[in-house]
Amino acid sequence: SLVTGLADYQLSYKLSRAYDLSNQTPIEWLKDKLKVFMLTGALFYIAARGFLLAFSWVGHSWWLPFAVGGIIFTAVINFLFPVVIFPLFFEVTPYPDNDLRGRLMGLFDRAGIAVDDIYQFDLSSKVNAANAAVMGLGQTRKIILGDKLDENYTPAEIEAVLAHEIGHHVRKDIFKRLGLQFISLSAAARLLAFVWPSAADLLGYLPTNLVVLPLFLVVFGLINWLLSSIELYISRRLERKADQFALDLIDQPRSLATAFARLADESLARLEPNWYERLFEASHPAVKERIEAALAAED
């Protein structure tokens, strides 16, 4: 909505500009927000149509085919994300052919992984920060690094960050997350299937009436939010194990600690989240905890 957009502009974009975190002009920021809005709208439409289709097939047992269809759709999105969605926001190119690239490719050899290339993306076109990620499935699988990593981080720190991402790849965390999402989606859909007929009847509508579909999506989102604390807890466990993989792989564990400190400083992240952030927002362990674990590995 317009109110939400204005609040996001004031509390997110203008604050980021004030602290020199964002490199975007207001027009560039607005274009990205419009892209996100259209993608989100498409996802909501698909979810609503999926519910109607599942209900027409199996009636009040709609939740199971809805969950199965949802996880298949999520897997397709994960497959297409690096080649269709991510390029809408960032340009992805092969990592420059330099000494650092050779060092990073050597890290894959040490981990026993064969890769065609390492990629970088123009994160600096949006923010003054560094990042790295694993994305995609199968042939679209990519490990990508932000384009300013080599300017603001030492080679050992970049190697440590990459080692963490390699840990996710080796441990097949993408499939674990998909399995977790299926369980979460099934639980949320089952709970909604239990309460939805009564809720719709209370409003005087049939459960599949188009008028109440927005409320269906709102209630479904609320249930997902309540269940998200479990998913986030497991996500933090996966991140800790990826950290440990990195500490076992690299020669200088302290470099992972300093990389975490730099990343937190660039994004003005809390060293320790409050209880609400830990329950409903934190997909990664507290920065302080990760730094302490890396320093302990140095001893």
N, C-alpha and C positions, 0 to 999 in steps of 0.2 A: 504494500500500500504506500501512498504518498507520505503518510506520517512516519512509517517505518523507514522509508528511504531517506527522509530528512534527518531522522534520528541517527541513522547509520552514517550519514555524511558528517554530522556534527561530532559524533562520539568516536567514529573510526577514522574517516579520511582526514578531517581537519586536525585531529589529535596526532595522527601519523605524520602529517606535514609539519606540525609544530615541533616535533622531536626529530625531524629530518629522517624519518623512517621510510617515507613514500617518495617515489620519483615520478609519480603520475600527475598529469594535469587533471583538473576537474572533469574535462571532457573524456579523457582516457579512462578515468575511474568510472564515469557514468556508463561508458560503452561496456566495460566489463560487468557492471552490475546488471545491465540489460541482458547481456548474454546469460548470466546466471539466472536471471528471472525467467527467461524463455526456456532454459533447460529444466529448471525446477517445475515450471508450469507443465512442460511435456511429461515429466515424471509423474506429477500428480494426476494428469489425464490418463496415463497408462495404468496407474494404480486403480483409479476409479473404474476404468473399463475392465480391468482384470477382475475386480470384485463382481461387477455385473455379470460378466461372462461365467465366472465360477459359480455364482448363485443360480444362474439359469441352468447350469449343468447338474449340480448336485444339491441345490437348495441350502439348507442350514449347515451342511458339511462343507461349505464353500472354502473354509479356512485352509484346508489341506492343499487343494490344487492352487489356491492363491499363493501359499507359501512356496510350493514347488516352482510355480511359474515365476515368482518373485526372485528366487535364488538363481534360476536359469537366466533371467533378465540381468541380474547383477553380474553374473559371470560374463555375459556378452558385453556389458558395459566395461568391465575390467579389461576384456580383450581389446575392445575398440579404443579405450581411453587414451593410450599413448599416440595413436595414429589419427584419431578423429577429434576428440574433445580437448585434450591438452594443447594441441597446436592452435586452437581458437584463442588461447591466452598467451602462449609462449612459443618461441621459435626453438626447435631442437636441432642441434648439429653434432657431428662427431667431435669428440674431444680433440683439441689441437695436438698435432704431432710434435711433441717436445719431450724433454727429459722426464718431466713429471708423468706424462702419459706412459712412458716406458716403466717407470717405477710402479704406477698403479696397475698396469697389465701384469707386472711381476707379482703383485699381491694376489691376483686371480690364480696364477700358477701355484703359489704357495697354498692356496685354499683348494686346489684341485678342480678348478672350474674352467671350462673352455668358453670363451666369449668372443664374439666377432668384433666388438668395439665398445668403448665407453662414450657416453653422450653428455653434452652439457646443454643447459637452457638459459635463456637470457632473463634470469631472475632480476637483474639490475634494472631492467626496463620498468619494473613495478616497485621494487623496494630496495633499500640499502641493507641487504642481509645476504647470508649464504644459506644454502640448504642442499640436501641430497635426498634421493628417493628411489625406491624400487616400484615399478609400475608395469602393468600388462600381464598377459597370460600367454604361454606357449611362444609362438613366433613373434609376438609383439612385446615380449618381456624386455625391459630396458632398465639399466641402472644409470641414473642421470645425476649430474652435479651442477650446482649453480655456477654461473660464469664468473663470479667474483671470488670464488674460493681461493684461487691461486694468488690473488692480490692481497688478501687479508689474513690468510692462514699459512702456516709453515707446511712444507711437504709432508712432514710426519703427522700433522693434524689432519691434512686432507686424506692421507692414507688411513688414519684411524676412523674418520667419518665413513669412508668407502668400506672399510672392514665391517662396520656395523651394518651397512646395507647388504653386503655380501652374506652376513649372518642371516638376514631375513630370507635371502635367496636359498642358501644352503638348507636352512631349516624348513623350507616350504611354508613359510608363514602365510602366504597369500591363500593357500588352500585351507589352512587352519582358520583363517578369518572368514572365509566363505562358509565353512561348516558352522562356525559360531553364529554368523549372520542368519543362516538357515534356521538354527535352533531358536534364535531370538525372534525372527520373523514368524515362525510357527507358533511360538508362545503368545506373541502379541495378537496374532490373528485369531488364535483359539479363544483368548480372553474376550476379544471384541465380538466374536461369533456368539459367545455366551450372553453378552449384555445387549447386543445391538437390536435384536427383534423387540425386546421390551422397551428400549429407549425410543425406537422409531414409533412403536405403538403409542407410547406416552405422548408423542408429538402429534399423533393422529395420522401418520403416514405409513405406507408399506415400507419394509426394510430397503427395497430397491428403488424407491421413488427418487427421481433425479433431484428433487428439491432438497432432500436431506443428505445428498452425497458430500457437500462441503463439510457438514457436521461429522460424517463418517470419517473423513480424512483428518479432521481436527482431533477426534477421539482416538483414532488409530495412532496419530502422532504423539498424543499424550501418553498412551500406553507404552509406545516405543521409548519415549523419554524416561519413563519410570523404570523400564527394564535396562536402560542403557548403562546403569552403574555396574551391572554384572559384566557386560561386554567390555566396558572400559577397564575393569579390574583385570580381566584376562589379557587385554591388550597391553597393559603395563607389564604383565608377566612375560609376554613375548618380547617386549622391548628390553627387559632386563637380560633375557637370554641372548638377544642379539648383541647387547653390550658385552656380555661375557665372552661370546664368540670372538668379538673384535679384540678384546684384551688378550685372549689366548693366541690370536693370529699375529698381532703387531709386536714389534720389538720394544716400543716405548709406550707403555700403558699411560704414562703421564700425559702424553699427547692427546689422548681421548678426553682427559679431564680438562685440559686447556681449551680444546675444541668446544666442549660443552659450555665452558665459561664464556667463550667468545660468542657463541650462538645465542646464549641467554642475554648477554649484554647488548647485542645487536637488536634483539626483538623486545628488549625491556621486560623479559619474562621474570615471573616470581621465582625465587630460589625454592620456596616451599608454598604449594597451593593451599588455599583455605579449604575447609571441609566441603563446601559446595562444589568448588572446582575439582576436588579430588573425586567426589562422587559422580558428578554429571558432566565434566568437561575434560579431565586429564586422561588422555590416551597414552601418555608417557609418564614414567616415574618423575618425581621431583628432581629438578636440576641439581640441587644440593646432594641428594642421595646418589645420583649418577656420578657426580664429581668425586664424592668420598669413596665410592666403590672403585673408581679408576685409580685414585691415589693409593688405595690400599693394595691394589694389584702390583703397584710399583715396588712396594716393600719386599 
